[in-house]
Amino acid sequence: MKIGIVGLGLIGASLAKASSKAGHSVYGTDIDTQVVSQAIKEKIISSEMSIEELSNTCDIVVLCVPSRTATTLVERALRGSAIVSDVSSVKSVICDEVSKLDRDLSDRFIGGHPMAGSEQSGIDASRENMFESKMWILVPPEHNSLKHIEKLELFVSSIGAEHCILSPAQHDKLVANISHLPQLASSALMDIAADKASDNEIILRLAGGGFRDMTRIAFNNKQMWMDIIQDNGTEISKALSTYIENLSKIRDSIDSSDFNTVEDLFDRARSARGSLPDAARRLENLSEILIPVPDIPGVLSKITALSSDLNVYDIKIVHALEEDRGVLSLIVRPEDAELLITRLVDNGFHAKRSDIS
């Protein structure tokens, strides 16, 4: 495939390298002409093209820029024939903007969010294995027909990543807890230590591995994170409230010498931490749910809402039965399959299950 990359920073240059390694032809652009020259010199991209040229030349164009920049560029990128995606950490804003466009344009946008990165930034920090065994979240806007999602799935798989499908609202709620909250907690902890260091300089010299691990991401890309906080402020605020509430409970337990409660927290957290998926682990024994659906607005969002509390690992139109009808395929865990089928049937859909091993 021909892949276009807009923005050749850490993620964009890493994606270009990974794409070249997978055998794709890669073209790109960046606001910094020196970065473009470096990318061409180091053969990270074959040549520079404008956004319009990428849109008319490439099979897929990926906007590897901060979320607010991506929102301003997405319509230009959709004016050609390419499928367009992005790598932003917030999805509701850009998906809402795309939904305002004509259907022939909006159908070719499917949001993306690779759960990979580094506290470093820039083209010099990029690496070709950035996305190997990492999760790449695909986020179609509401009313998207999904007819282009298979090509994007093939591309994501070709660079070694796994993928799952979430709605924009699901995505923003989940990443507020697992990505945005940790960033703010890390920055706050580093700020506290720096403030204490003004009175006692030795405190930072005493910082051990645990402190360094927790504050590693405080060395961040400020522009990117300011965009994220502004665009996902509501969900981040909810996540912060939950975190603060839990910290308050811990403080109250310590103040009242209720150390059993603190010990229970350690046990739960240790168990949960041990259950985090291993990067090399692959999902097995999944179930496919097939749902005949009419080609009318709102069907996809209705089905997505019915599965909002379940893990959906893949979703696509597997074939068209006639012009106004198709079959939607959802891949879920076997333990979720019957619950999802019950919900679908109760809401007027027909659904058939087959197990995948």
C-alpha positions as CSV (number, residue, x, y, z in Angstrom):
1,M,0.0,0.0,0.0
2,K,1.0,3.6,-0.4
3,I,1.0,5.3,3.1
4,G,0.9,9.1,3.7
5,I,2.1,10.5,7.0
6,V,1.3,14.0,8.1
7,G,3.6,15.0,10.9
8,L,7.0,13.3,11.3
9,G,7.5,13.5,15.0
10,L,7.9,10.5,17.4
11,I,4.7,8.7,16.3
12,G,4.7,9.8,12.7
13,A,8.3,8.9,12.0
14,S,7.9,5.6,13.9
15,L,4.8,4.8,11.8
16,A,6.8,5.6,8.6
17,K,9.6,3.3,9.7
18,A,7.2,0.5,10.6
19,S,5.3,0.9,7.3
20,S,8.5,0.8,5.3
21,K,9.6,-2.3,7.2
22,A,6.3,-3.9,6.3
23,G,6.8,-3.3,2.6
24,H,4.6,-0.2,2.1
25,S,5.7,2.8,0.1
26,V,5.8,5.8,2.5
27,Y,5.4,9.5,1.8
28,G,5.1,12.4,4.2
29,T,5.1,16.0,5.2
30,D,5.8,18.1,8.2
31,I,5.5,21.7,9.2
32,D,9.3,21.7,9.8
33,T,11.2,21.6,6.6
34,Q,14.4,20.4,8.3
35,V,12.5,17.4,9.7
36,V,11.3,16.6,6.2
37,S,14.9,16.8,4.9
38,Q,16.1,14.6,7.6
39,A,13.3,12.1,7.0
40,I,14.2,11.9,3.3
41,K,17.9,11.7,4.0
42,E,17.4,8.8,6.4
43,K,15.0,7.2,4.0
44,I,12.2,7.3,6.6
45,I,10.0,8.6,3.7
46,S,10.5,8.3,0.0
47,S,9.6,11.9,-0.8
48,E,7.6,14.9,0.5
49,M,4.1,15.5,-0.7
50,S,1.5,18.1,0.4
51,I,-1.6,16.9,2.2
52,E,-3.6,17.2,-1.0
53,E,-1.0,15.2,-2.9
54,L,-1.0,12.5,-0.2
55,S,-4.8,12.4,-0.3
56,N,-4.9,11.8,-4.0
57,T,-1.9,9.5,-4.2
58,C,-2.0,7.2,-1.1
59,D,-4.2,4.4,-0.1
60,I,-4.2,5.6,3.6
61,V,-3.2,9.0,5.1
62,V,-2.5,9.2,8.8
63,L,-2.6,12.5,10.6
64,C,0.2,12.2,13.2
65,V,-0.3,15.6,14.8
66,P,-1.9,16.9,18.0
67,S,-5.6,16.4,18.3
68,R,-6.6,20.0,17.6
69,T,-4.3,20.2,14.6
70,A,-5.7,16.9,13.2
71,T,-9.3,18.4,13.5
72,T,-8.3,21.4,11.4
73,L,-6.6,19.2,8.7
74,V,-9.0,16.3,8.4
75,E,-11.3,17.8,5.8
76,R,-8.3,18.7,3.5
77,A,-7.0,15.2,3.9
78,L,-10.4,13.7,2.9
79,R,-10.7,15.8,-0.3
80,G,-8.9,13.1,-2.3
81,S,-9.5,9.4,-2.5
82,A,-7.5,8.1,0.4
83,I,-8.8,6.5,3.6
84,V,-7.9,8.9,6.4
85,S,-7.0,8.2,10.0
86,D,-5.3,9.9,12.9
87,V,-3.4,9.0,16.1
88,S,-4.9,11.5,18.5
89,S,-5.6,10.6,22.1
90,V,-9.1,12.2,22.0
91,K,-11.7,11.1,19.5
92,S,-15.1,12.7,20.1
93,V,-14.0,16.2,18.8
94,I,-12.6,15.0,15.5
95,C,-15.3,12.4,14.9
96,D,-18.0,15.0,15.6
97,E,-16.3,17.4,13.1
98,V,-16.1,14.6,10.4
99,S,-19.7,13.7,10.9
100,K,-20.7,17.2,9.7
101,L,-19.1,16.4,6.3
102,D,-20.8,14.8,3.3
103,R,-21.2,11.1,3.6
104,D,-18.7,10.3,0.8
105,L,-16.1,12.1,2.7
106,S,-16.9,11.1,6.3
107,D,-17.1,7.5,5.4
108,R,-13.4,7.5,4.5
109,F,-12.4,8.6,8.0
110,I,-11.8,6.1,10.8
111,G,-10.1,7.4,13.9
112,G,-7.1,5.6,15.3
113,H,-5.1,5.6,18.5
114,P,-2.0,3.5,19.0
115,M,-1.4,2.7,22.6
116,A,2.3,3.2,22.3
117,G,4.7,6.1,22.7
118,S,7.5,7.5,24.8
119,E,8.3,10.4,27.1
120,Q,10.7,11.5,24.4
121,S,9.6,13.3,21.3
122,G,10.7,14.1,17.8
123,I,12.0,12.2,14.8
124,D,15.3,11.3,16.5
125,A,13.3,9.3,19.1
126,S,11.4,7.3,16.5
127,R,11.8,3.6,16.1
128,E,10.4,1.0,13.7
129,N,9.2,-1.4,16.4
130,M,7.1,1.2,18.3
131,F,3.8,-0.6,17.5
132,E,4.8,-4.2,17.7
133,S,2.3,-6.2,19.9
134,K,0.7,-2.9,21.0
135,M,-3.0,-2.2,20.8
136,W,-4.2,0.1,18.1
137,I,-7.8,1.4,18.8
138,L,-9.9,2.0,15.7
139,V,-12.7,4.6,16.3
140,P,-15.3,5.0,13.5
141,P,-17.5,8.1,13.7
142,E,-21.2,7.6,14.3
143,H,-23.0,6.5,11.1
144,N,-19.8,5.3,9.4
145,S,-20.6,2.4,7.0
146,L,-17.4,0.5,8.0
147,K,-16.8,-0.4,4.3
148,H,-13.2,1.0,4.6
149,I,-12.3,-0.4,8.0
150,E,-10.9,-3.7,6.7
151,K,-8.1,-2.0,4.7
152,L,-7.2,0.0,7.8
153,E,-7.2,-3.3,9.9
154,L,-4.9,-4.9,7.4
155,F,-2.5,-2.0,7.6
156,V,-2.4,-2.0,11.4
157,S,-1.8,-5.7,11.4
158,S,1.0,-5.4,8.9
159,I,3.1,-3.2,11.3
160,G,2.7,-5.8,14.1
161,A,-0.1,-4.1,16.1
162,E,-3.3,-5.6,17.4
163,H,-6.5,-3.7,17.1
164,C,-9.9,-3.3,18.7
165,I,-12.9,-1.1,17.9
166,L,-14.5,1.5,20.2
167,S,-17.0,4.3,19.8
168,P,-15.7,7.8,20.3
169,A,-17.4,8.1,23.7
170,Q,-16.1,4.7,24.8
171,H,-12.6,5.6,23.8
172,D,-12.4,9.0,25.5
173,K,-13.8,7.6,28.7
174,L,-11.4,4.7,28.8
175,V,-8.2,6.6,27.9
176,A,-9.1,9.3,30.5
177,N,-8.6,6.7,33.1
178,I,-5.6,4.7,31.7
179,S,-3.7,7.4,29.9
180,H,-4.7,11.0,30.7
181,L,-5.1,10.5,34.5
182,P,-1.7,8.9,34.9
183,Q,-0.1,11.8,33.0
184,L,-1.6,14.3,35.4
185,A,-0.8,12.2,38.5
186,S,2.8,11.9,37.3
187,S,3.1,15.6,36.7
188,A,1.6,16.5,40.0
189,L,3.9,14.1,41.9
190,M,6.9,15.6,40.2
191,D,5.7,19.1,41.0
192,I,5.3,18.2,44.7
193,A,8.8,16.8,44.8
194,A,10.3,19.8,43.0
195,D,8.5,22.1,45.5
196,K,9.9,20.2,48.4
197,A,13.3,20.4,46.9
198,S,13.3,24.2,47.1
199,D,13.6,23.7,50.9
200,N,15.7,20.5,50.9
201,E,17.8,20.0,47.7
202,I,18.8,16.5,48.6
203,I,15.2,15.1,48.1
204,L,15.6,14.7,44.3
205,R,19.0,13.1,44.7
206,L,17.3,10.5,47.0
207,A,14.7,9.6,44.4
208,G,14.8,5.9,43.7
209,G,13.5,3.6,41.0
210,G,9.8,3.8,42.1
211,F,9.7,7.6,42.0
212,R,11.5,7.7,38.7
213,D,9.1,5.1,37.2
214,M,6.1,7.1,38.4
215,T,7.3,10.4,37.1
216,R,8.9,9.3,33.8
217,I,6.0,10.6,31.7
218,A,6.1,14.0,33.5
219,F,8.8,14.7,30.8
220,N,6.0,15.3,28.3
221,N,5.0,17.0,25.0
222,K,3.3,20.0,26.5
223,Q,1.4,21.1,23.3
224,M,0.0,17.6,22.8
225,W,-1.1,17.3,26.4
226,M,-2.7,20.7,26.5
227,D,-4.8,19.8,23.5
228,I,-5.8,16.5,25.1
229,I,-6.9,18.1,28.4
230,Q,-8.9,20.8,26.7
231,D,-10.6,18.3,24.3
232,N,-11.3,15.6,26.9
233,G,-11.7,17.7,30.0
234,T,-15.1,16.3,31.1
235,E,-13.9,12.7,31.2
236,I,-10.5,13.6,32.7
237,S,-12.3,15.6,35.5
238,K,-14.4,12.5,36.3
239,A,-11.3,10.3,36.4
240,L,-9.6,12.8,38.7
241,S,-12.6,12.9,41.0
242,T,-12.5,9.1,41.3
243,Y,-8.8,9.1,41.9
244,I,-9.0,11.9,44.5
245,E,-11.8,10.1,46.3
246,N,-9.8,6.9,46.5
247,L,-6.7,8.7,47.8
248,S,-8.9,10.4,50.4
249,K,-10.1,7.0,51.5
250,I,-6.5,5.8,51.9
251,R,-5.6,8.9,53.9
252,D,-8.7,8.3,56.2
253,S,-7.7,4.7,56.7
254,I,-4.2,5.7,57.7
255,D,-5.4,8.4,60.0
256,S,-7.7,6.0,61.7
257,S,-5.1,3.2,61.9
258,D,-7.3,1.0,59.7
259,F,-4.3,-0.8,58.2
260,N,-6.3,-3.8,57.1
261,T,-8.1,-1.6,54.5
262,V,-4.7,-0.4,53.2
263,E,-3.4,-4.0,53.1
264,D,-6.5,-5.0,51.1
265,L,-5.8,-2.2,48.7
266,F,-2.2,-3.5,48.2
267,D,-3.6,-7.0,47.6
268,R,-6.2,-5.9,45.1
269,A,-3.7,-3.7,43.2
270,R,-1.0,-6.3,43.2
271,S,-3.4,-8.9,41.8
272,A,-4.8,-6.4,39.2
273,R,-1.2,-5.4,38.1
274,G,-0.3,-9.0,37.6
275,S,-3.3,-9.4,35.3
276,L,-2.2,-6.7,32.9
277,P,-1.9,-8.4,29.4
278,D,1.6,-9.5,28.5
279,A,2.8,-7.7,25.4
280,A,3.4,-11.1,23.7
281,R,0.1,-12.6,24.7
282,R,-2.5,-13.2,22.0
283,L,-6.2,-13.4,22.3
284,E,-7.7,-16.9,21.7
285,N,-11.1,-18.6,21.7
286,L,-13.1,-15.6,20.7
287,S,-16.7,-15.6,19.3
288,E,-18.0,-13.9,16.2
289,I,-21.5,-12.4,16.2
290,L,-23.1,-11.9,12.8
291,I,-26.0,-9.4,12.6
292,P,-27.9,-8.5,9.4
293,V,-28.4,-4.8,9.4
294,P,-30.1,-2.3,7.1
295,D,-28.1,0.6,5.6
296,I,-29.8,3.4,7.5
297,P,-28.4,6.1,9.8
298,G,-28.0,5.2,13.5
299,V,-27.8,1.4,13.2
300,L,-24.1,1.1,14.0
301,S,-24.3,3.5,16.9
302,K,-27.3,1.6,18.3
303,I,-25.4,-1.7,18.2
304,T,-22.3,0.0,19.6
305,A,-24.3,1.3,22.5
306,L,-25.6,-2.3,23.2
307,S,-22.0,-3.5,23.5
308,S,-20.6,-0.4,25.3
309,D,-19.6,-2.3,28.4
310,L,-18.1,-5.3,26.5
311,N,-14.8,-5.8,24.9
312,V,-15.3,-5.7,21.1
313,Y,-12.1,-6.8,19.4
314,D,-13.2,-6.4,15.8
315,I,-16.1,-5.0,13.9
316,K,-16.7,-4.9,10.1
317,I,-19.2,-5.4,7.3
318,V,-18.4,-8.9,6.0
319,H,-20.5,-8.7,2.9
320,A,-23.5,-7.0,1.3
321,L,-26.6,-9.0,0.8
322,E,-28.3,-6.3,-1.3
323,E,-28.0,-2.6,-1.8
324,D,-29.6,-1.5,1.4
325,R,-28.5,-4.4,3.6
326,G,-25.3,-5.9,4.9
327,V,-24.0,-8.2,7.7
328,L,-22.2,-6.7,10.6
329,S,-19.5,-8.9,12.3
330,L,-18.5,-8.3,15.9
331,I,-15.7,-10.3,17.6
332,V,-16.1,-10.7,21.4
333,R,-15.1,-13.0,24.2
334,P,-17.2,-16.2,24.5
335,E,-18.4,-15.2,28.0
336,D,-19.8,-11.9,26.5
337,A,-21.4,-13.5,23.4
338,E,-24.7,-14.7,24.8
339,L,-25.3,-11.5,26.7
340,L,-24.7,-9.5,23.6
341,I,-27.0,-11.7,21.5
342,T,-29.8,-11.3,24.1
343,R,-29.5,-7.6,24.0
344,L,-29.5,-7.5,20.2
345,V,-32.6,-9.8,20.0
346,D,-34.4,-7.7,22.6
347,N,-33.8,-4.6,20.5
348,G,-35.1,-6.2,17.3
349,F,-31.9,-7.5,15.7
350,H,-31.2,-11.1,14.5
351,A,-27.9,-12.4,15.6
352,K,-25.9,-15.6,15.0
353,R,-22.9,-16.8,17.0
354,S,-19.9,-18.9,15.8
355,D,-16.8,-19.6,18.0
356,I,-13.3,-18.9,16.8
357,S,-10.3,-20.9,18.1
